[in-house]
Amino acid sequence: NNEVLAYWLSNASTLLLLLQRTLKASGSTGMAPQRRRSSSATLFGRMTQSFRGTPQGVNLALINGSMVSGVETLRQVEAKYPALLFKQQLTAYVEKIYGMIRDNLKKEISPLLGLCIQAPRTSRASMMKGSSRSNTNTAAQQALIAHWQGIVKSLGNFLNILKVNNVPPFLVRKVFTQIFSFINVQLFNSLLLRRECCSFSNGEYVKAGLAELEHWCYRATDEYAGSAWDELKHIRQAIGFLVIHQKPKKTLDEISHDLCPVSGEIH
């Protein structure tokens, strides 16, 4: 249940960040150096240790039932072995929940991604019959974009769940940044492996779908979408190349440096 996972991610991550701000490392904690290194090597270990100031969207000002001026006024206490062990286990717990939420979203959109790289033949045929039947054309356009809208709907549902459960925005941004990176890899690899998808008309189809994702990022705002849109740069440039005119007149230098600078870096 994603709602339950989001609830515990919100509470556990807030507690973890609070511990990070209040526990002061001690040189004689009794923990083996190797175990301390393994904790800091984890994703959330690095995130919390490198964190400066109060996390955006996480209110740590309410301590012991009284309001204080900010997290900087918290008194740090020397961390002993039980506290460090609890923090280590809590970090692993947060990472586990975070990974489950991210993977659930991947599983939900994966079947749709396979349908988003090539326009449905029936819909393309309907759109090519002419403009005399406006209702038919409208239905065909909706059918063309239906798979992309399914992905957008899944993204929106997950975002709402995370927001309702007050998951810290920096974790929400991390989720969607990784999801968009996953989308980029899946679509770009499919484009490379399926020659039939490398056509102008199909490029227009994928371009329209990417516009749906861009619009979703705009609605989600930078607070929650972060740099997710930038993660699609490979597929965006590849599709941009497919839909340009007079490709035979373009030189290799123009393609690799002007049209597809990011994709041109792939070796």
Secondary structure by P-SEA (a helix, b strand, c coil): caaaaaaaaaaaaaaaaaaaacbbbbccccccaaaaaaaaacaaaaaaaaccccccccccccccccccccccccccccccaaaaaaaaaaaaaaaaaaaaaaaaaaaaaaaaaaaaacccaaaaaaaacccccaaaaaaaaaaaaaaaaaaaaaaaaaaaaaaaacccaaaaaaaaaaaaaaaaaaaaaaaaaccccccaaaaaaaaaaaaaaaaaaaaacccccccccccaaaaaaaaaaaacccccccccccccccccccccccc
